[in-house]
Amino acid sequence: MNNLKLNITDKAKEDIIKITEYIGNDNKMASKALSEYLYDICKKLTMFPDIGVSRPDFTYKDFKFFTIKKRFIIAYYVKDDNLYVSRVLTNYQDICSLL
């Protein structure tokens, strides 16, 4: 088990806000639960950083990608003792252009 420090970029935080606001238009409780769930998954990635997969078809950067519920994608990388969550996207977005 790793003991990495979690760093969520401002862009990733904005991504989560946008996703949950969209869900919140229909269901405020689901929106709050999803936000908590996404942050919880980010925290769990610090313990299991190798669970993500590399996707050279998405980007040349040294990112790993973790898919949640076949809909949400967390793009992150590990540097030193830190895990950086760069983006939290949906599979409906043009992921390549957003990285």
DRENPA-3360 file (N, C-alpha, C; in nm, 2 decimals, always signed):
BEGIN
1 = MNNLKLNI = +0.08/-0.12/+0.00/+0.00/+0.00/+0.00/+0.09/+0.12/+0.00 ~ +0.05/+0.22/-0.08/+0.13/+0.35/-0.09/+0.07/+0.45/+0.01 ~ +0.15/+0.55/+0.03/+0.11/+0.66/+0.12/+0.14/+0.79/+0.04 ~ +0.07/+0.81/-0.07/+0.09/+0.93/-0.15/+0.00/+1.04/-0.10 ~ +0.05/+1.16/-0.12/-0.03/+1.28/-0.08/-0.11/+1.32/-0.20 ~ -0.24/+1.34/-0.18/-0.33/+1.38/-0.28/-0.33/+1.53/-0.31 ~ -0.32/+1.56/-0.44/-0.33/+1.69/-0.49/-0.43/+1.70/-0.60 ~ -0.53/+1.77/-0.59/-0.64/+1.78/-0.69/-0.62/+1.92/-0.75;
9 = TDKAKEDI = -0.60/+1.93/-0.88/-0.58/+2.06/-0.95/-0.70/+2.14/-0.95 ~ -0.69/+2.27/-0.96/-0.81/+2.36/-0.97/-0.90/+2.32/-1.09 ~ -0.83/+2.27/-1.20/-0.91/+2.23/-1.32/-0.99/+2.11/-1.29 ~ -0.94/+2.01/-1.21/-1.01/+1.89/-1.18/-1.13/+1.93/-1.08 ~ -1.10/+2.02/-0.99/-1.21/+2.06/-0.90/-1.32/+2.13/-0.98 ~ -1.29/+2.21/-1.08/-1.39/+2.27/-1.17/-1.46/+2.17/-1.24 ~ -1.39/+2.06/-1.29/-1.46/+1.95/-1.36/-1.57/+1.89/-1.27 ~ -1.53/+1.86/-1.15/-1.63/+1.80/-1.06/-1.74/+1.89/-1.03;
17 = IKITEYIG = -1.72/+2.02/-1.02/-1.83/+2.11/-1.00/-1.92/+2.11/-1.12 ~ -1.87/+2.12/-1.24/-1.95/+2.12/-1.36/-2.03/+1.99/-1.37 ~ -1.97/+1.88/-1.35/-2.04/+1.75/-1.36/-2.15/+1.75/-1.26 ~ -2.12/+1.78/-1.13/-2.23/+1.77/-1.03/-2.34/+1.88/-1.04 ~ -2.30/+1.99/-1.09/-2.41/+2.10/-1.12/-2.50/+2.05/-1.23 ~ -2.45/+1.98/-1.33/-2.53/+1.93/-1.43/-2.63/+1.82/-1.38 ~ -2.58/+1.73/-1.29/-2.66/+1.63/-1.23/-2.76/+1.70/-1.14 ~ -2.72/+1.80/-1.07/-2.80/+1.87/-0.97/-2.92/+1.94/-1.03;
25 = NDNKMASK = -2.92/+1.96/-1.16/-3.03/+2.02/-1.23/-3.15/+1.93/-1.22 ~ -3.13/+1.80/-1.21/-3.24/+1.70/-1.20/-3.25/+1.64/-1.06 ~ -3.14/+1.63/-0.99/-3.14/+1.57/-0.86/-3.03/+1.62/-0.77 ~ -3.07/+1.71/-0.67/-2.97/+1.77/-0.59/-2.90/+1.66/-0.49 ~ -2.98/+1.57/-0.45/-2.92/+1.47/-0.36/-2.82/+1.38/-0.43 ~ -2.85/+1.34/-0.55/-2.76/+1.26/-0.63/-2.63/+1.34/-0.67 ~ -2.65/+1.47/-0.69/-2.54/+1.56/-0.72/-2.44/+1.56/-0.60 ~ -2.49/+1.58/-0.48/-2.40/+1.58/-0.36/-2.33/+1.45/-0.34;
33 = ALSEYLYD = -2.41/+1.34/-0.36/-2.35/+1.20/-0.34/-2.24/+1.18/-0.45 ~ -2.26/+1.22/-0.57/-2.16/+1.20/-0.67/-2.04/+1.28/-0.64 ~ -2.05/+1.40/-0.60/-1.94/+1.48/-0.56/-1.85/+1.41/-0.46 ~ -1.92/+1.37/-0.35/-1.85/+1.30/-0.24/-1.78/+1.17/-0.30 ~ -1.85/+1.10/-0.38/-1.80/+0.97/-0.44/-1.67/+1.00/-0.52 ~ -1.68/+1.10/-0.61/-1.56/+1.13/-0.69/-1.44/+1.17/-0.61 ~ -1.46/+1.25/-0.50/-1.35/+1.29/-0.41/-1.30/+1.17/-0.34 ~ -1.39/+1.08/-0.30/-1.35/+0.96/-0.23/-1.26/+0.87/-0.32;
41 = ICKKLTMF = -1.30/+0.85/-0.44/-1.22/+0.77/-0.54/-1.08/+0.83/-0.56 ~ -1.08/+0.97/-0.57/-0.95/+1.03/-0.58/-0.86/+1.00/-0.46 ~ -0.92/+1.00/-0.34/-0.84/+0.96/-0.22/-0.79/+0.82/-0.22 ~ -0.88/+0.73/-0.27/-0.84/+0.59/-0.28/-0.73/+0.56/-0.38 ~ -0.73/+0.65/-0.48/-0.62/+0.63/-0.58/-0.48/+0.65/-0.52 ~ -0.47/+0.73/-0.41/-0.34/+0.74/-0.34/-0.29/+0.61/-0.28 ~ -0.39/+0.52/-0.25/-0.35/+0.39/-0.19/-0.32/+0.29/-0.30 ~ -0.38/+0.31/-0.42/-0.37/+0.21/-0.52/-0.34/+0.29/-0.66;
49 = PDIGVSRP = -0.23/+0.36/-0.67/-0.21/+0.44/-0.79/-0.19/+0.36/-0.92 ~ -0.15/+0.23/-0.90/-0.13/+0.15/-1.02/-0.26/+0.09/-1.08 ~ -0.37/+0.12/-1.02/-0.50/+0.07/-1.07/-0.54/+0.13/-1.21 ~ -0.49/+0.25/-1.23/-0.52/+0.32/-1.36/-0.44/+0.26/-1.47 ~ -0.48/+0.30/-1.59/-0.42/+0.25/-1.71/-0.36/+0.36/-1.79 ~ -0.25/+0.34/-1.86/-0.19/+0.44/-1.95/-0.27/+0.44/-2.08 ~ -0.29/+0.55/-2.14/-0.36/+0.56/-2.26/-0.29/+0.65/-2.36 ~ -0.19/+0.60/-2.43/-0.11/+0.68/-2.52/-0.20/+0.73/-2.64;
57 = DFTYKDFK = -0.32/+0.67/-2.66/-0.41/+0.72/-2.76/-0.48/+0.84/-2.72 ~ -0.48/+0.87/-2.59/-0.53/+1.00/-2.54/-0.43/+1.11/-2.53 ~ -0.31/+1.08/-2.48/-0.21/+1.18/-2.46/-0.07/+1.12/-2.45 ~ +0.03/+1.20/-2.49/+0.17/+1.16/-2.48/+0.21/+1.18/-2.33 ~ +0.14/+1.25/-2.25/+0.18/+1.28/-2.11/+0.17/+1.15/-2.03 ~ +0.25/+1.15/-1.92/+0.26/+1.03/-1.84/+0.14/+1.02/-1.74 ~ +0.02/+1.02/-1.80/-0.10/+1.01/-1.72/-0.15/+0.87/-1.71 ~ -0.22/+0.84/-1.60/-0.30/+0.72/-1.59/-0.44/+0.76/-1.58;
65 = FFTIKKRF = -0.53/+0.67/-1.63/-0.67/+0.69/-1.63/-0.75/+0.59/-1.56 ~ -0.84/+0.63/-1.47/-0.92/+0.54/-1.40/-1.07/+0.57/-1.43 ~ -1.14/+0.47/-1.48/-1.28/+0.49/-1.52/-1.37/+0.45/-1.41 ~ -1.47/+0.53/-1.39/-1.57/+0.50/-1.28/-1.71/+0.49/-1.35 ~ -1.77/+0.38/-1.32/-1.91/+0.35/-1.37/-1.92/+0.37/-1.52 ~ -1.82/+0.34/-1.59/-1.82/+0.35/-1.74/-1.86/+0.49/-1.79 ~ -1.85/+0.59/-1.70/-1.90/+0.72/-1.74/-1.79/+0.83/-1.71 ~ -1.73/+0.82/-1.60/-1.64/+0.93/-1.55/-1.49/+0.88/-1.56;
73 = IIAYYVKD = -1.40/+0.97/-1.59/-1.26/+0.93/-1.61/-1.18/+1.03/-1.53 ~ -1.10/+0.97/-1.44/-1.00/+1.05/-1.37/-0.87/+1.04/-1.43 ~ -0.81/+1.15/-1.47/-0.68/+1.15/-1.53/-0.58/+1.20/-1.42 ~ -0.48/+1.12/-1.39/-0.39/+1.15/-1.28/-0.24/+1.11/-1.32 ~ -0.15/+1.16/-1.24/-0.01/+1.11/-1.25/+0.05/+1.12/-1.11 ~ +0.16/+1.04/-1.10/+0.23/+1.03/-0.97/+0.37/+1.09/-1.00 ~ +0.41/+1.17/-0.90/+0.54/+1.23/-0.91/+0.59/+1.24/-0.76 ~ +0.71/+1.18/-0.74/+0.76/+1.17/-0.61/+0.66/+1.10/-0.52;
81 = DNLYVSRV = +0.63/+1.16/-0.41/+0.53/+1.10/-0.32/+0.39/+1.17/-0.33 ~ +0.36/+1.22/-0.45/+0.23/+1.29/-0.47/+0.15/+1.22/-0.58 ~ +0.02/+1.22/-0.57/-0.07/+1.18/-0.67/-0.14/+1.31/-0.71 ~ -0.13/+1.35/-0.84/-0.19/+1.47/-0.89/-0.31/+1.43/-0.98 ~ -0.43/+1.47/-0.93/-0.55/+1.45/-1.02/-0.56/+1.57/-1.11 ~ -0.54/+1.55/-1.24/-0.53/+1.66/-1.33/-0.67/+1.70/-1.39 ~ -0.75/+1.60/-1.42/-0.88/+1.62/-1.47/-0.98/+1.51/-1.43 ~ -1.11/+1.55/-1.42/-1.21/+1.45/-1.40/-1.32/+1.48/-1.51;
89 = LTNYQDIC = -1.32/+1.39/-1.60/-1.40/+1.41/-1.72/-1.51/+1.30/-1.74 ~ -1.60/+1.33/-1.83/-1.70/+1.23/-1.87/-1.66/+1.17/-2.00 ~ -1.71/+1.05/-2.03/-1.67/+0.99/-2.16/-1.74/+1.05/-2.27 ~ -1.83/+1.15/-2.25/-1.89/+1.23/-2.35/-1.81/+1.34/-2.40 ~ -1.70/+1.37/-2.33/-1.62/+1.49/-2.37/-1.50/+1.44/-2.46 ~ -1.45/+1.54/-2.53/-1.33/+1.51/-2.61/-1.21/+1.51/-2.53 ~ -1.18/+1.40/-2.47/-1.07/+1.39/-2.37/-0.94/+1.43/-2.42 ~ -0.90/+1.39/-2.54/-0.77/+1.43/-2.60/-0.75/+1.58/-2.60;
97 = SLL = -0.85/+1.65/-2.64/-0.83/+1.80/-2.65/-0.83/+1.87/-2.51 ~ -0.88/+1.80/-2.41/-0.89/+1.86/-2.28/-0.77/+1.83/-2.19 ~ -0.68/+1.74/-2.24/-0.56/+1.71/-2.17/-0.45/+1.80/-2.22;
% end
